[in-house]
Amino acid sequence: MKRQFISLLLIGLSGLFVAAPVPATDNSGAVARWDFDVYLNDKRVGKHFYEVSDIDGIRRVQSEANFKYKILFIPAYRYEHSNTEQWSDSCLLGFEAKTNANGKLIDVSGEKAGDNFIVDNGEVAVDLPECVMSFAYWDPRFLDQTRLLNPQTGEYVEVSVEQVAEEVLEVRGQPVAAKRFRLTAYEVDLTLWYSADDQWLALESVAKGGHVIRYELS
């Protein structure tokens, strides 16, 4: 179960945006901020917040996560992650991701350079196409991609996405008409919900043993 939980976290944890955004209150150029509670089954294990700003036509996405899983009050797994991305339209311009996965430190960065996007994982630099997308759930155009960049690992992975149903989903205690999608990559099998106007609503994954990982708006 732990390996599947970690695998889910490895999927670019940037940009999980939802309907009914909360307006920002400062003058930094922020458009909105969202806060999520993260659950493993019915147990809350942490928080993940996201903030998007738009300055001079460049969109900046900041996300930070902090999870702690305990067994009989004893910490069994700790995860801390921060990621900053810059976007122009649907193309990633650059990112810097820092992760502490239960004591394992991971630093990955990338930037657009000429006709390529260069990713540096601290060991080797990898050339990718000029326009790449990460797992940018806030931009429904990512659902049309066949490969996505995982900022935490620097891997450019093949993905498969299909719409499987239309249903009613409860969001903050209110029923919302939603489209349900299935995204598969690696060993991860994600369920994603979007509203009728393509706003991200929820995420869920079933780990080994039937354990359910999900994000809910706080």
N, C-alpha and C positions, 0 to 999 in steps of 0.2 A: 504493500500500500504506500510506503514511503517513497519508492521510486516513482510511482505514478503521480504522487502529489508533487514531487520535485519536478517531474517532466511538465506538469501543467504550469508551474511557475516559470519554467524556461521559455514558454511561449510569450513573446514580447509583451511585457506587462505594461505597455504604454497605450494610452488613449482609449480607455473603456468609457465611452460617453453615452449619456442617456437622455431621454426626453425630459421636459420640464427642468431645464438647467437653472441653477441658482446664480443670479447676477453677482459679479464681484463687487466689492465695496471700495476698492482702492483706485488709484490713478495710474497703475503700472502698465496699463494696456490690456489687462485681463478682461476676457469676455465672460467667463463663467468658471465655476469650480464645482466639482462633484465629490462626494464622500461615500465610500462603500464599506459596509461590514462584510467580512469574509467568514464563511462558515464551513466547517468540516462536519457533515451530517447536521445535527441540530446544535452543535457547539460552536460558538463564536471564537475564532482563533486570531482575529486581528482586523486591521483597517487598511484601506488603500484609497488615497485621494488623487485627484487629477485636476489640473488647471490648464486652461488654454488661453493664450494671449495672441493678439494680432497687431504687430507693429511694423509700419511701412511695408505692408504686403507680405511680411514673413510671419508664418504661424509658428508659435512656440508652444510645445506641449511639455508640461512637467508632471511627473508622477512619482509617488513615494508609497512604498508598502512596508508593513511591519507585521509579521505573523509569528505567533508562538503557540506551539502545540504541546500540551501537557498530558501525561499519563499518571493518574493518581497523584496530582499536584507536582509532579516532577517534570521539568522541561525536557521534552523528547526531541523537539526540532525548532530551530529559530531561523527566520528568514527576514532579511532586510534588503530592500531594493530601491534605487532611485534612478531615474532616467530622464534626460532632457533631450528633446528632439526639435529640429527646425525644419519647416516644410515650406515649399512653394507649390501651390496647387496640390497635386497628388504625388509629387516627387519629394523624397526625403533629401534634405540638403546636408544634414549632419546630426550626430547624436553622441551622447556620452552616458554610458550606463555603468553603475557601480552596484555590486551585489555581495552580500555576506550570506552564504547559504550554509548555515550550521557551522560556521567557522572557516569555510572555504571562500576566499576573497577572489572576486572576478571583476576585472575592469576591461571594458570593450568600448571602442569609439569608432566613428566613421565620418567621412565627409566627402562631398562631391568634389571631384577634381577633373576638370576638362570633360572628356567624354566618358568618364568612369566614376563609380562611387567606390572609395577605398575604405575597407574595414580593417582595423588593427585590433587583434585580440591579445596583444602583448608578446606574442611569439612569432606571428607571421602576418604580413599585410596581404589582403585578398582584393582583387579587382572585380567589381560587379558592374552591371550595366549602369548607364548614366542615370536612369530613372528607376528607383526601386521603392517599394512600399514595405513598411514593417507591419506587424499585426495591429493596424490602426483601426480598431473597432469603431471609432468615432466617424470614420469616412466610409460609407457603404460601398464605395468603389473598390475597396480592398477585397470584397466578396467576389470580384471578377478576376482576381489574380490567380495564377497557377503556381507562383513562387513568392515567398515572403521572407523578409529579413527578420531574424530573431536578434534583437539588440543585446540581450543578455549573453549570448554565446557567440554572436557574429556569424552564425550559420545562415545560409540562404537556402531555405527548405521548400520542397514541393508540398503543395497543399491541395486538398480537394474540398469543394464547397457545394452543397446542394440545399435547395429549399424543400422542406419535407412536409410542412403543414401550415395552416392558418388557425389560430385559436385565441382564446381569451386568457391573458396572463394578469395576475395580481401584482401591481406595482405600488408600493407605499400604501397598501390596503385598498387600492382602487382597481377595478377591472379595466384592462386595456386590450384592445384588439391588436394582435401581434402575429408576425410571420416568424416561423421557427426554421432555423437553418442548422445544418450539421457541417462542421469543419473537422477534417482529419489531417493530421500531420504527425510524424514520428509515431509513437505509440499512443498519442493523445487523441481523444475523441471528444470534441466539444459540442455542446448545444448552445446556440445563440438565438436570442429573440430581438426582433426589431419591430417598431411601430409601423403603422400604415405609411407614415412619411419618412421612413428609413432612419429613425432615431434608435440607437442601441438601448435595449431595455434590461437584459439579464444574460447571465452566463452560468452554465452548469456542466460538470464533468463527473462521470462515475469512475471511481478508482477501483483497484483490485479489492475484492471482498465486498463489493457493493457500497463502499463509502462514497458519499456525495459531497463534492466541493462546489460551492456556489457563492456568487457576489450578489448582495442586496443593498439597495439604497438605504442609507441611515437617515 
